[in-house]
């Protein structure tokens, strides 16, 4: 396991943090109305600006969206890192292994089966308490799918086969949702389809506290599991020789990943490719497999990727807002291809 020097790690973190800060301010300034960066900084610092409309745009619309982008990037990246380590598979991730599809099934159970009174719009308009309904359903769906995959993994040790199993489970889940849609009302189907596009702008200021608490707790729990993840990366036999309880460790990792993926999917819709691309990009940047460095770095790199995708999705200078899920796929896929071509053998990290 390669471990870079402390000085190199600190410099890398500083660079990543500066990039996050720059994109954060840029995301606040760009959009249908362009606001100068110095004015954005004044608004964030609580200083008075001449244009009060700018202040309302920043604080009430763009700031919650930008913070949501940071949380989404951090959560999906850390979740993807855990899945790749747990299954020792370079293509594992919340979307590929069916976790996102399972979360979507949980949301579909609320939006399509419960009736028009509990559509996404109605649920979100009720406030924080009702937000837990979407998050809970999404997390339970993600957790159930992961339990199925984990149960199969006890019988099958081949990582490539497990990847195929994850894709098949995801396909079954998607098929169930499709049948559900077929028998649902047009209004429910429309709201669900809009939800599947993915959006960072649907999280209100009050809901942001809920999402931030879940993501922050999940990332902290993941960091506390960093030694466990390092041991699993060296193989289950080695981990057991170190006194690690494999079954309990797997359950903890699955639980944390399910909560992270479920919360993001519940609030923002299914957002793919971030969980696969960012861990590889981070390993390539730091040249290490030590999770004590990878976890905080994935948080920063994930935030960078999502902020960049959000800037593109807003089409600066236009009133058009593109589905963020499509943008992450357009950017995340080339990143994965580039890393594969550059490193040639991704399994060397596992």
ZADO-1210 file (C-alpha; in nm, 4 decimals, padded with zeros to 6 digits):
<atoms>
<atom x="00.0000" y="00.0000" z="00.0000" code="UNK" pos="1"/>
<atom x="00.1656" y="00.3189" z="-00.1180" code="UNK" pos="2"/>
<atom x="00.1629" y="00.6085" z="00.1283" code="UNK" pos="3"/>
<atom x="00.2819" y="00.9509" z="00.0124" code="UNK" pos="4"/>
<atom x="00.4761" y="01.1798" z="00.2389" code="UNK" pos="5"/>
<atom x="00.2891" y="01.4042" z="00.4798" code="UNK" pos="6"/>
<atom x="00.4050" y="01.7179" z="00.2994" code="UNK" pos="7"/>
<atom x="00.2780" y="01.5919" z="-00.0374" code="UNK" pos="8"/>
<atom x="-00.0586" y="01.4993" z="00.1153" code="UNK" pos="9"/>
<atom x="-00.1016" y="01.8405" z="00.2755" code="UNK" pos="10"/>
<atom x="-00.0180" y="02.0159" z="-00.0532" code="UNK" pos="11"/>
<atom x="-00.2670" y="01.7952" z="-00.2376" code="UNK" pos="12"/>
<atom x="-00.5418" y="01.8732" z="00.0129" code="UNK" pos="13"/>
<atom x="-00.4685" y="02.2457" z="-00.0080" code="UNK" pos="14"/>
<atom x="-00.4875" y="02.2380" z="-00.3884" code="UNK" pos="15"/>
<atom x="-00.8148" y="02.0435" z="-00.3820" code="UNK" pos="16"/>
<atom x="-00.9656" y="02.2769" z="-00.1223" code="UNK" pos="17"/>
<atom x="-00.8724" y="02.5856" z="-00.3249" code="UNK" pos="18"/>
<atom x="-01.0337" y="02.4343" z="-00.6351" code="UNK" pos="19"/>
<atom x="-01.3491" y="02.3527" z="-00.4366" code="UNK" pos="20"/>
<atom x="-01.3652" y="02.7082" z="-00.3027" code="UNK" pos="21"/>
<atom x="-01.3134" y="02.8576" z="-00.6494" code="UNK" pos="22"/>
<atom x="-01.5837" y="02.6425" z="-00.8101" code="UNK" pos="23"/>
<atom x="-01.8146" y="02.7111" z="-00.5147" code="UNK" pos="24"/>
<atom x="-01.7939" y="03.0865" z="-00.5727" code="UNK" pos="25"/>
<atom x="-01.8144" y="03.0431" z="-00.9506" code="UNK" pos="26"/>
<atom x="-02.1269" y="02.8310" z="-00.9172" code="UNK" pos="27"/>
<atom x="-02.2892" y="03.1008" z="-00.7064" code="UNK" pos="28"/>
<atom x="-02.2051" y="03.3682" z="-00.9610" code="UNK" pos="29"/>
<atom x="-02.3064" y="03.1913" z="-01.2821" code="UNK" pos="30"/>
<atom x="-02.6556" y="03.1117" z="-01.4044" code="UNK" pos="31"/>
<atom x="-02.9371" y="03.2854" z="-01.5874" code="UNK" pos="32"/>
<atom x="-02.8204" y="03.6046" z="-01.4120" code="UNK" pos="33"/>
<atom x="-02.4426" y="03.6530" z="-01.3916" code="UNK" pos="34"/>
<atom x="-02.3270" y="03.8015" z="-01.0601" code="UNK" pos="35"/>
<atom x="-01.9654" y="03.9259" z="-01.0185" code="UNK" pos="36"/>
<atom x="-01.7542" y="03.7101" z="-00.7866" code="UNK" pos="37"/>
<atom x="-01.6642" y="04.0066" z="-00.5645" code="UNK" pos="38"/>
<atom x="-02.0346" y="04.0753" z="-00.5123" code="UNK" pos="39"/>
<atom x="-02.0894" y="03.7079" z="-00.4316" code="UNK" pos="40"/>
<atom x="-01.8148" y="03.7268" z="-00.1686" code="UNK" pos="41"/>
<atom x="-01.9719" y="04.0384" z="-00.0146" code="UNK" pos="42"/>
<atom x="-02.3107" y="03.8681" z="00.0107" code="UNK" pos="43"/>
<atom x="-02.1602" y="03.5590" z="00.1753" code="UNK" pos="44"/>
<atom x="-01.9731" y="03.7807" z="00.4242" code="UNK" pos="45"/>
<atom x="-02.2956" y="03.9621" z="00.5138" code="UNK" pos="46"/>
<atom x="-02.1936" y="04.2929" z="00.3597" code="UNK" pos="47"/>
<atom x="-02.4434" y="04.5265" z="00.1952" code="UNK" pos="48"/>
<atom x="-02.4727" y="04.5199" z="-00.1837" code="UNK" pos="49"/>
<atom x="-02.6510" y="04.7665" z="-00.4098" code="UNK" pos="50"/>
<atom x="-02.8607" y="04.5069" z="-00.5910" code="UNK" pos="51"/>
<atom x="-03.0929" y="04.3397" z="-00.3379" code="UNK" pos="52"/>
<atom x="-03.2171" y="04.0975" z="-00.6046" code="UNK" pos="53"/>
<atom x="-02.8670" y="03.9508" z="-00.6248" code="UNK" pos="54"/>
<atom x="-02.8716" y="03.8865" z="-00.2510" code="UNK" pos="55"/>
<atom x="-03.2032" y="03.6995" z="-00.2759" code="UNK" pos="56"/>
<atom x="-03.0788" y="03.4951" z="-00.5717" code="UNK" pos="57"/>
<atom x="-02.7605" y="03.3947" z="-00.3903" code="UNK" pos="58"/>
<atom x="-02.8974" y="03.3210" z="-00.0445" code="UNK" pos="59"/>
<atom x="-03.2366" y="03.1717" z="-00.1292" code="UNK" pos="60"/>
<atom x="-03.1716" y="02.9889" z="-00.4569" code="UNK" pos="61"/>
<atom x="-02.8071" y="02.9351" z="-00.5466" code="UNK" pos="62"/>
<atom x="-02.6477" y="02.8798" z="-00.2049" code="UNK" pos="63"/>
<atom x="-02.8707" y="02.5819" z="-00.1099" code="UNK" pos="64"/>
<atom x="-02.8178" y="02.4348" z="-00.4567" code="UNK" pos="65"/>
<atom x="-02.4403" y="02.4765" z="-00.4390" code="UNK" pos="66"/>
<atom x="-02.4149" y="02.3266" z="-00.0905" code="UNK" pos="67"/>
<atom x="-02.6302" y="02.0377" z="-00.2130" code="UNK" pos="68"/>
<atom x="-02.3854" y="01.9801" z="-00.4996" code="UNK" pos="69"/>
<atom x="-02.0978" y="01.9556" z="-00.2499" code="UNK" pos="70"/>
<atom x="-02.2907" y="01.7099" z="-00.0322" code="UNK" pos="71"/>
<atom x="-02.3957" y="01.4956" z="-00.3293" code="UNK" pos="72"/>
<atom x="-02.0426" y="01.4749" z="-00.4668" code="UNK" pos="73"/>
<atom x="-01.8953" y="01.3899" z="-00.1272" code="UNK" pos="74"/>
<atom x="-02.1557" y="01.1263" z="-00.0363" code="UNK" pos="75"/>
<atom x="-02.1587" y="00.9402" z="-00.3681" code="UNK" pos="76"/>
<atom x="-01.7785" y="00.9433" z="-00.3918" code="UNK" pos="77"/>
<atom x="-01.7300" y="00.8029" z="-00.0425" code="UNK" pos="78"/>
<atom x="-02.0032" y="00.5449" z="-00.1048" code="UNK" pos="79"/>
<atom x="-01.8373" y="00.4369" z="-00.4275" code="UNK" pos="80"/>
<atom x="-01.4997" y="00.4090" z="-00.2559" code="UNK" pos="81"/>
<atom x="-01.6461" y="00.1789" z="00.0084" code="UNK" pos="82"/>
<atom x="-01.8141" y="-00.0433" z="-00.2517" code="UNK" pos="83"/>
<atom x="-01.4979" y="-00.0764" z="-00.4596" code="UNK" pos="84"/>
<atom x="-01.3012" y="-00.1761" z="-00.1509" code="UNK" pos="85"/>
<atom x="-01.5653" y="-00.4108" z="-00.0104" code="UNK" pos="86"/>
<atom x="-01.6034" y="-00.6029" z="-00.3378" code="UNK" pos="87"/>
<atom x="-01.2428" y="-00.5363" z="-00.4462" code="UNK" pos="88"/>
<atom x="-01.3861" y="-00.4449" z="-00.7853" code="UNK" pos="89"/>
<atom x="-01.2759" y="-00.1342" z="-00.9805" code="UNK" pos="90"/>
<atom x="-01.6194" y="-00.0989" z="-01.1440" code="UNK" pos="91"/>
<atom x="-01.8231" y="-00.1226" z="-00.8252" code="UNK" pos="92"/>
<atom x="-02.0309" y="00.1761" z="-00.7229" code="UNK" pos="93"/>
<atom x="-02.3745" y="00.2762" z="-00.5940" code="UNK" pos="94"/>
<atom x="-02.5230" y="00.2920" z="-00.9453" code="UNK" pos="95"/>
<atom x="-02.3516" y="-00.0131" z="-01.0987" code="UNK" pos="96"/>
<atom x="-02.4225" y="-00.2486" z="-00.8064" code="UNK" pos="97"/>
<atom x="-02.7901" y="-00.1572" z="-00.8025" code="UNK" pos="98"/>
<atom x="-02.7898" y="00.0550" z="-00.4865" code="UNK" pos="99"/>
<atom x="-02.9263" y="00.3578" z="-00.6693" code="UNK" pos="100"/>
<atom x="-03.1867" y="00.1397" z="-00.8418" code="UNK" pos="101"/>
<atom x="-03.2910" y="00.0004" z="-00.5033" code="UNK" pos="102"/>
<atom x="-03.3224" y="00.3521" z="-00.3660" code="UNK" pos="103"/>
<atom x="-03.5339" y="00.4440" z="-00.6691" code="UNK" pos="104"/>
<atom x="-03.7597" y="00.1475" z="-00.5956" code="UNK" pos="105"/>
<atom x="-03.8125" y="00.2767" z="-00.2420" code="UNK" pos="106"/>
<atom x="-03.9047" y="00.6217" z="-00.3726" code="UNK" pos="107"/>
<atom x="-04.1337" y="00.4660" z="-00.6345" code="UNK" pos="108"/>
<atom x="-04.3167" y="00.2846" z="-00.3552" code="UNK" pos="109"/>
<atom x="-04.4003" y="00.6259" z="-00.2096" code="UNK" pos="110"/>
<atom x="-04.4604" y="00.8272" z="-00.5258" code="UNK" pos="111"/>
<atom x="-04.6369" y="00.5696" z="-00.7415" code="UNK" pos="112"/>
<atom x="-04.8100" y="00.3340" z="-00.4997" code="UNK" pos="113"/>
<atom x="-04.9289" y="00.5625" z="-00.2228" code="UNK" pos="114"/>
<atom x="-05.1489" y="00.7899" z="-00.4306" code="UNK" pos="115"/>
<atom x="-05.1426" y="01.1460" z="-00.5541" code="UNK" pos="116"/>
<atom x="-05.1478" y="01.2920" z="-00.2008" code="UNK" pos="117"/>
<atom x="-04.7910" y="01.1738" z="-00.1447" code="UNK" pos="118"/>
<atom x="-04.6257" y="01.2743" z="-00.4661" code="UNK" pos="119"/>
<atom x="-04.2790" y="01.4268" z="-00.4427" code="UNK" pos="120"/>
<atom x="-04.4123" y="01.7815" z="-00.4596" code="UNK" pos="121"/>
<atom x="-04.6664" y="01.7251" z="-00.1848" code="UNK" pos="122"/>
<atom x="-04.4174" y="01.5474" z="00.0399" code="UNK" pos="123"/>
<atom x="-04.1487" y="01.8146" z="00.0020" code="UNK" pos="124"/>
<atom x="-04.3968" y="02.0965" z="00.0610" code="UNK" pos="125"/>
<atom x="-04.4859" y="01.9536" z="00.4028" code="UNK" pos="126"/>
<atom x="-04.1418" y="02.0276" z="00.5505" code="UNK" pos="127"/>
<atom x="-03.8574" y="01.8486" z="00.7253" code="UNK" pos="128"/>
<atom x="-04.0609" y="01.5811" z="00.9017" code="UNK" pos="129"/>
<atom x="-04.2079" y="01.4492" z="00.5793" code="UNK" pos="130"/>
<atom x="-03.8682" y="01.4613" z="00.4085" code="UNK" pos="131"/>
<atom x="-03.7698" y="01.1665" z="00.6243" code="UNK" pos="132"/>
<atom x="-04.0355" y="00.9586" z="00.4465" code="UNK" pos="133"/>
<atom x="-03.8567" y="00.9886" z="00.1122" code="UNK" pos="134"/>
<atom x="-03.5135" y="00.9422" z="00.2729" code="UNK" pos="135"/>
<atom x="-03.6268" y="00.6413" z="00.4757" code="UNK" pos="136"/>
<atom x="-03.7900" y="00.4720" z="00.1761" code="UNK" pos="137"/>
<atom x="-03.4868" y="00.5412" z="-00.0405" code="UNK" pos="138"/>
<atom x="-03.2397" y="00.4117" z="00.2215" code="UNK" pos="139"/>
<atom x="-03.4440" y="00.0973" z="00.2879" code="UNK" pos="140"/>
<atom x="-03.4603" y="00.0234" z="-00.0853" code="UNK" pos="141"/>
<atom x="-03.0847" y="00.0674" z="-00.1203" code="UNK" pos="142"/>
<atom x="-03.0168" y="-00.1436" z="00.1892" code="UNK" pos="143"/>
<atom x="-03.2373" y="-00.4328" z="00.0711" code="UNK" pos="144"/>
<atom x="-03.0670" y="-00.4475" z="-00.2679" code="UNK" pos="145"/>
<atom x="-02.7245" y="-00.4469" z="-00.1036" code="UNK" pos="146"/>
<atom x="-02.8313" y="-00.7254" z="00.1311" code="UNK" pos="147"/>
<atom x="-02.9298" y="-00.9373" z="-00.1688" code="UNK" pos="148"/>
<atom x="-02.5953" y="-00.8731" z="-00.3355" code="UNK" pos="149"/>
<atom x="-02.4085" y="-00.9440" z="-00.0109" code="UNK" pos="150"/>
<atom x="-02.5950" y="-01.2735" z="00.0395" code="UNK" pos="151"/>
<atom x="-02.4972" y="-01.3832" z="-00.3103" code="UNK" pos="152"/>
<atom x="-02.1383" y="-01.2731" z="-00.2514" code="UNK" pos="153"/>
<atom x="-02.1051" y="-01.5300" z="00.0275" code="UNK" pos="154"/>
<atom x="-02.1558" y="-01.8033" z="-00.2329" code="UNK" pos="155"/>
<atom x="-01.9692" y="-01.6384" z="-00.5210" code="UNK" pos="156"/>
<atom x="-01.6171" y="-01.5021" z="-00.4679" code="UNK" pos="157"/>
<atom x="-01.5555" y="-01.3864" z="-00.8254" code="UNK" pos="158"/>
<atom x="-01.5643" y="-01.0056" z="-00.8361" code="UNK" pos="159"/>
<atom x="-01.6524" y="-00.9935" z="-01.2064" code="UNK" pos="160"/>
<atom x="-01.9465" y="-01.2287" z="-01.1499" code="UNK" pos="161"/>
<atom x="-02.0581" y="-01.0123" z="-00.8565" code="UNK" pos="162"/>
<atom x="-02.0546" y="-00.7100" z="-01.0832" code="UNK" pos="163"/>
<atom x="-02.2804" y="-00.8921" z="-01.3295" code="UNK" pos="164"/>
<atom x="-02.5094" y="-00.9985" z="-01.0443" code="UNK" pos="165"/>
<atom x="-02.5346" y="-00.6366" z="-00.9289" code="UNK" pos="166"/>
<atom x="-02.6303" y="-00.5236" z="-01.2779" code="UNK" pos="167"/>
<atom x="-02.8942" y="-00.7992" z="-01.3031" code="UNK" pos="168"/>
<atom x="-03.0422" y="-00.7069" z="-00.9644" code="UNK" pos="169"/>
<atom x="-03.0562" y="-00.3446" z="-01.0782" code="UNK" pos="170"/>
<atom x="-03.2340" y="-00.4510" z="-01.3977" code="UNK" pos="171"/>
<atom x="-03.4915" y="-00.6480" z="-01.1988" code="UNK" pos="172"/>
<atom x="-03.5506" y="-00.3457" z="-00.9769" code="UNK" pos="173"/>
<atom x="-03.5916" y="-00.1179" z="-01.2777" code="UNK" pos="174"/>
<atom x="-03.8351" y="-00.3671" z="-01.4305" code="UNK" pos="175"/>
<atom x="-04.0486" y="-00.3642" z="-01.1148" code="UNK" pos="176"/>
<atom x="-04.0579" y="00.0164" z="-01.1215" code="UNK" pos="177"/>
<atom x="-04.1536" y="00.0100" z="-01.4914" code="UNK" pos="178"/>
<atom x="-04.4473" y="-00.2216" z="-01.4208" code="UNK" pos="179"/>
<atom x="-04.5478" y="00.0086" z="-01.1358" code="UNK" pos="180"/>
<atom x="-04.5409" y="00.3042" z="-01.3731" code="UNK" pos="181"/>
<atom x="-04.7581" y="00.1193" z="-01.6237" code="UNK" pos="182"/>
<atom x="-05.0403" y="00.0890" z="-01.3699" code="UNK" pos="183"/>
<atom x="-04.9978" y="00.4389" z="-01.2211" code="UNK" pos="184"/>
<atom x="-05.1792" y="00.7617" z="-01.2996" code="UNK" pos="185"/>
<atom x="-05.0215" y="00.9935" z="-01.5620" code="UNK" pos="186"/>
<atom x="-04.9652" y="01.2667" z="-01.3017" code="UNK" pos="187"/>
<atom x="-04.7715" y="01.0299" z="-01.0777" code="UNK" pos="188"/>
<atom x="-04.5660" y="00.9000" z="-01.3698" code="UNK" pos="189"/>
<atom x="-04.4761" y="01.2531" z="-01.4782" code="UNK" pos="190"/>
<atom x="-04.3535" y="01.3496" z="-01.1319" code="UNK" pos="191"/>
<atom x="-04.1518" y="01.0295" z="-01.0986" code="UNK" pos="192"/>
<atom x="-03.9897" y="01.0737" z="-01.4415" code="UNK" pos="193"/>
<atom x="-03.8946" y="01.4314" z="-01.3555" code="UNK" pos="194"/>
<atom x="-03.7447" y="01.3019" z="-01.0309" code="UNK" pos="195"/>
<atom x="-03.5339" y="01.0428" z="-01.2190" code="UNK" pos="196"/>
<atom x="-03.3633" y="01.3211" z="-01.4181" code="UNK" pos="197"/>
<atom x="-03.1840" y="01.4268" z="-01.1008" code="UNK" pos="198"/>
<atom x="-03.1901" y="01.7772" z="-00.9603" code="UNK" pos="199"/>
<atom x="-02.9851" y="01.9764" z="-00.7129" code="UNK" pos="200"/>
<atom x="-03.2358" y="02.2602" z="-00.6918" code="UNK" pos="201"/>
<atom x="-03.5184" y="02.0760" z="-00.5173" code="UNK" pos="202"/>
<atom x="-03.3606" y="02.0772" z="-00.1699" code="UNK" pos="203"/>
<atom x="-03.4948" y="02.3609" z="00.0436" code="UNK" pos="204"/>
<atom x="-03.2983" y="02.5420" z="00.3119" code="UNK" pos="205"/>
<atom x="-03.4758" y="02.3467" z="00.5866" code="UNK" pos="206"/>
<atom x="-03.4202" y="02.0120" z="00.4137" code="UNK" pos="207"/>
<atom x="-03.0550" y="02.0995" z="00.3642" code="UNK" pos="208"/>
<atom x="-02.9996" y="02.0583" z="00.7376" code="UNK" pos="209"/>
<atom x="-03.1405" y="01.7059" z="00.7230" code="UNK" pos="210"/>
<atom x="-02.9319" y="01.6110" z="00.4201" code="UNK" pos="211"/>
<atom x="-02.6183" y="01.7715" z="00.5624" code="UNK" pos="212"/>
<atom x="-02.6557" y="01.5844" z="00.8903" code="UNK" pos="213"/>
<atom x="-02.6988" y="01.2485" z="00.7172" code="UNK" pos="214"/>
<atom x="-02.4065" y="01.3018" z="00.4787" code="UNK" pos="215"/>
<atom x="-02.1808" y="01.4392" z="00.7519" code="UNK" pos="216"/>
<atom x="-02.2578" y="01.1446" z="00.9804" code="UNK" pos="217"/>
<atom x="-02.2036" y="00.8964" z="00.6963" code="UNK" pos="218"/>
<atom x="-01.8667" y="01.0436" z="00.6009" code="UNK" pos="219"/>
<atom x="-01.7537" y="01.0497" z="00.9645" code="UNK" pos="220"/>
<atom x="-01.8568" y="00.6856" z="01.0045" code="UNK" pos="221"/>
<atom x="-01.6675" y="00.5956" z="00.6876" code="UNK" pos="222"/>
<atom x="-01.3527" y="00.7665" z="00.8145" code="UNK" pos="223"/>
<atom x="-01.3810" y="00.5723" z="01.1401" code="UNK" pos="224"/>
<atom x="-01.3917" y="00.2570" z="00.9248" code="UNK" pos="225"/>
<atom x="-01.0756" y="00.3548" z="00.7335" code="UNK" pos="226"/>
<atom x="-00.8568" y="00.0945" z="00.9095" code="UNK" pos="227"/>
<atom x="-01.1189" y="-00.1707" z="00.8401" code="UNK" pos="228"/>
<atom x="-01.1279" y="-00.0725" z="00.4725" code="UNK" pos="229"/>
<atom x="-00.7487" y="-00.0864" z="00.4529" code="UNK" pos="230"/>
<atom x="-00.7525" y="-00.4362" z="00.6004" code="UNK" pos="231"/>
<atom x="-01.0235" y="-00.5568" z="00.3599" code="UNK" pos="232"/>
<atom x="-00.8223" y="-00.4205" z="00.0692" code="UNK" pos="233"/>
<atom x="-00.5454" y="-00.6657" z="00.1563" code="UNK" pos="234"/>
<atom x="-00.7872" y="-00.9608" z="00.1490" code="UNK" pos="235"/>
<atom x="-01.0332" y="-01.1222" z="00.3885" code="UNK" pos="236"/>
<atom x="-00.7802" y="-01.3796" z="00.5103" code="UNK" pos="237"/>
<atom x="-00.5399" y="-01.1036" z="00.6113" code="UNK" pos="238"/>
<atom x="-00.8218" y="-00.9051" z="00.7717" code="UNK" pos="239"/>
<atom x="-00.9321" y="-01.2072" z="00.9757" code="UNK" pos="240"/>
<atom x="-00.5733" y="-01.2693" z="01.0876" code="UNK" pos="241"/>
<atom x="-00.5739" y="-00.9117" z="01.2199" code="UNK" pos="242"/>
<atom x="-00.8768" y="-00.9939" z="01.4335" code="UNK" pos="243"/>
<atom x="-01.1331" y="-00.8210" z="01.2109" code="UNK" pos="244"/>
<atom x="-01.4928" y="-00.9442" z="01.2258" code="UNK" pos="245"/>
<atom x="-01.5620" y="-00.9706" z="00.8512" code="UNK" pos="246"/>
<atom x="-01.9392" y="-01.0135" z="00.8726" code="UNK" pos="247"/>
<atom x="-01.9889" y="-00.7216" z="01.1106" code="UNK" pos="248"/>
<atom x="-01.7558" y="-00.5017" z="00.9060" code="UNK" pos="249"/>
<atom x="-01.9440" y="-00.5807" z="00.5869" code="UNK" pos="250"/>
<atom x="-02.2765" y="-00.4958" z="00.7495" code="UNK" pos="251"/>
<atom x="-02.1422" y="-00.1652" z="00.8786" code="UNK" pos="252"/>
<atom x="-02.0041" y="-00.0680" z="00.5383" code="UNK" pos="253"/>
<atom x="-02.3289" y="-00.1679" z="00.3685" code="UNK" pos="254"/>
<atom x="-02.5362" y="00.0274" z="00.6198" code="UNK" pos="255"/>
<atom x="-02.3305" y="00.3461" z="00.5835" code="UNK" pos="256"/>
<atom x="-02.3274" y="00.3243" z="00.2040" code="UNK" pos="257"/>
<atom x="-02.7020" y="00.2591" z="00.1919" code="UNK" pos="258"/>
<atom x="-02.7775" y="00.5617" z="00.4072" code="UNK" pos="259"/>
<atom x="-02.5506" y="00.7869" z="00.1995" code="UNK" pos="260"/>
<atom x="-02.6830" y="00.6660" z="-00.1365" code="UNK" pos="261"/>
<atom x="-03.0409" y="00.6532" z="-00.0105" code="UNK" pos="262"/>
<atom x="-03.0365" y="01.0086" z="00.1248" code="UNK" pos="263"/>
<atom x="-02.8866" y="01.1532" z="-00.1940" code="UNK" pos="264"/>
<atom x="-03.1240" y="00.9583" z="-00.4166" code="UNK" pos="265"/>
<atom x="-03.4231" y="01.0529" z="-00.2049" code="UNK" pos="266"/>
<atom x="-03.3544" y="01.4252" z="-00.2131" code="UNK" pos="267"/>
<atom x="-03.1867" y="01.4689" z="-00.5515" code="UNK" pos="268"/>
<atom x="-03.2867" y="01.1692" z="-00.7629" code="UNK" pos="269"/>
<atom x="-03.0611" y="00.8966" z="-00.9058" code="UNK" pos="270"/>
<atom x="-02.7233" y="01.0484" z="-00.9944" code="UNK" pos="271"/>
<atom x="-02.4803" y="00.8080" z="-01.1561" code="UNK" pos="272"/>
<atom x="-02.1109" y="00.7748" z="-01.2462" code="UNK" pos="273"/>
<atom x="-01.9832" y="00.9973" z="-00.9629" code="UNK" pos="274"/>
<atom x="-01.9378" y="00.7013" z="-00.7290" code="UNK" pos="275"/>
<atom x="-01.7365" y="00.5126" z="-00.9903" code="UNK" pos="276"/>
<atom x="-01.5258" y="00.7913" z="-01.1372" code="UNK" pos="277"/>
<atom x="-01.4163" y="00.9873" z="-00.8297" code="UNK" pos="278"/>
<atom x="-01.2424" y="00.7071" z="-00.6323" code="UNK" pos="279"/>
<atom x="-01.0298" y="00.6192" z="-00.9368" code="UNK" pos="280"/>
<atom x="-00.9571" y="00.9847" z="-01.0055" code="UNK" pos="281"/>
<atom x="-00.8537" y="01.0334" z="-00.6422" code="UNK" pos="282"/>
<atom x="-00.6257" y="00.7274" z="-00.6404" code="UNK" pos="283"/>
<atom x="-00.4622" y="00.8513" z="-00.9590" code="UNK" pos="284"/>
<atom x="-00.4139" y="01.1993" z="-00.8109" code="UNK" pos="285"/>
<atom x="-00.2689" y="01.0854" z="-00.4765" code="UNK" pos="286"/>
<atom x="-00.1117" y="00.7574" z="-00.5909" code="UNK" pos="287"/>
<atom x="-00.2187" y="00.5829" z="-00.2723" code="UNK" pos="288"/>
<atom x="-00.4623" y="00.3169" z="-00.1506" code="UNK" pos="289"/>
<atom x="-00.4644" y="00.4332" z="00.2119" code="UNK" pos="290"/>
<atom x="-00.8254" y="00.5134" z="00.3020" code="UNK" pos="291"/>
<atom x="-00.7174" y="00.7583" z="00.5699" code="UNK" pos="292"/>
<atom x="-00.6094" y="00.9805" z="00.2801" code="UNK" pos="293"/>
<atom x="-00.8546" y="00.8601" z="00.0163" code="UNK" pos="294"/>
<atom x="-01.1717" y="00.9334" z="00.2157" code="UNK" pos="295"/>
<atom x="-01.1148" y="01.3088" z="00.2749" code="UNK" pos="296"/>
<atom x="-00.9687" y="01.3413" z="-00.0742" code="UNK" pos="297"/>
<atom x="-01.2760" y="01.1738" z="-00.2284" code="UNK" pos="298"/>
<atom x="-01.4920" y="01.4253" z="-00.0433" code="UNK" pos="299"/>
<atom x="-01.3051" y="01.7137" z="-00.2075" code="UNK" pos="300"/>
<atom x="-01.2733" y="01.5585" z="-00.5550" code="UNK" pos="301"/>
<atom x="-01.6408" y="01.4571" z="-00.5491" code="UNK" pos="302"/>
<atom x="-01.7380" y="01.8116" z="-00.4565" code="UNK" pos="303"/>
<atom x="-01.5246" y="01.9451" z="-00.7432" code="UNK" pos="304"/>
<atom x="-01.6856" y="01.7128" z="-00.9965" code="UNK" pos="305"/>
<atom x="-02.0425" y="01.7888" z="-00.8870" code="UNK" pos="306"/>
<atom x="-01.9837" y="02.1649" z="-00.8742" code="UNK" pos="307"/>
<atom x="-01.8386" y="02.1512" z="-01.2257" code="UNK" pos="308"/>
<atom x="-02.1346" y="01.9428" z="-01.3482" code="UNK" pos="309"/>
<atom x="-02.3800" y="02.1829" z="-01.1845" code="UNK" pos="310"/>
<atom x="-02.2197" y="02.4819" z="-01.3552" code="UNK" pos="311"/>
<atom x="-02.2584" y="02.3106" z="-01.6923" code="UNK" pos="312"/>
<atom x="-02.6154" y="02.1964" z="-01.6219" code="UNK" pos="313"/>
<atom x="-02.7261" y="02.5521" z="-01.5509" code="UNK" pos="314"/>
<atom x="-02.6047" y="02.6693" z="-01.8966" code="UNK" pos="315"/>
<atom x="-02.4681" y="03.0079" z="-01.7776" code="UNK" pos="316"/>
<atom x="-02.6413" y="03.3000" z="-01.9457" code="UNK" pos="317"/>
<atom x="-02.9514" y="03.0966" z="-02.0223" code="UNK" pos="318"/>
<atom x="-03.2727" y="03.0110" z="-01.8380" code="UNK" pos="319"/>
<atom x="-03.2316" y="02.6454" z="-01.9386" code="UNK" pos="320"/>
<atom x="-03.1379" y="02.3940" z="-01.6680" code="UNK" pos="321"/>
<atom x="-03.0251" y="02.0537" z="-01.7949" code="UNK" pos="322"/>
<atom x="-03.0750" y="01.7284" z="-01.5967" code="UNK" pos="323"/>
<atom x="-02.7687" y="01.6908" z="-01.3760" code="UNK" pos="324"/>
<atom x="-02.7809" y="01.3123" z="-01.4174" code="UNK" pos="325"/>
<atom x="-02.7096" y="01.3491" z="-01.7888" code="UNK" pos="326"/>
<atom x="-02.4183" y="01.5853" z="-01.7231" code="UNK" pos="327"/>
<atom x="-02.2531" y="01.3536" z="-01.4688" code="UNK" pos="328"/>
<atom x="-02.2766" y="01.0683" z="-01.7208" code="UNK" pos="329"/>
<atom x="-02.1245" y="01.2810" z="-01.9992" code="UNK" pos="330"/>
<atom x="-01.8336" y="01.3881" z="-01.7782" code="UNK" pos="331"/>
<atom x="-01.7918" y="01.0812" z="-01.5557" code="UNK" pos="332"/>
<atom x="-01.7721" y="00.8270" z="-01.8377" code="UNK" pos="333"/>
<atom x="-01.4759" y="00.9923" z="-02.0182" code="UNK" pos="334"/>
<atom x="-01.2977" y="01.0235" z="-01.6822" code="UNK" pos="335"/>
<atom x="-01.3274" y="00.6494" z="-01.6205" code="UNK" pos="336"/>
<atom x="-01.2119" y="00.5727" z="-01.9765" code="UNK" pos="337"/>
<atom x="-00.9149" y="00.8082" z="-01.9403" code="UNK" pos="338"/>
<atom x="-00.8090" y="00.6484" z="-01.6104" code="UNK" pos="339"/>
<atom x="-00.8413" y="00.2981" z="-01.7573" code="UNK" pos="340"/>
<atom x="-00.6256" y="00.3941" z="-02.0552" code="UNK" pos="341"/>
<atom x="-00.3715" y="00.5706" z="-01.8345" code="UNK" pos="342"/>
<atom x="-00.3378" y="00.3059" z="-01.5645" code="UNK" pos="343"/>
<atom x="-00.4069" y="00.0068" z="-01.7963" code="UNK" pos="344"/>
<atom x="-00.4659" y="-00.2218" z="-01.5001" code="UNK" pos="345"/>
<atom x="-00.7146" y="-00.0911" z="-01.2444" code="UNK" pos="346"/>
<atom x="-00.6973" y="-00.4154" z="-01.0463" code="UNK" pos="347"/>
<atom x="-00.3496" y="-00.3153" z="-00.9264" code="UNK" pos="348"/>
<atom x="-00.5244" y="-00.0884" z="-00.6726" code="UNK" pos="349"/>
<atom x="-00.7150" y="-00.3842" z="-00.5314" code="UNK" pos="350"/>
</atoms>
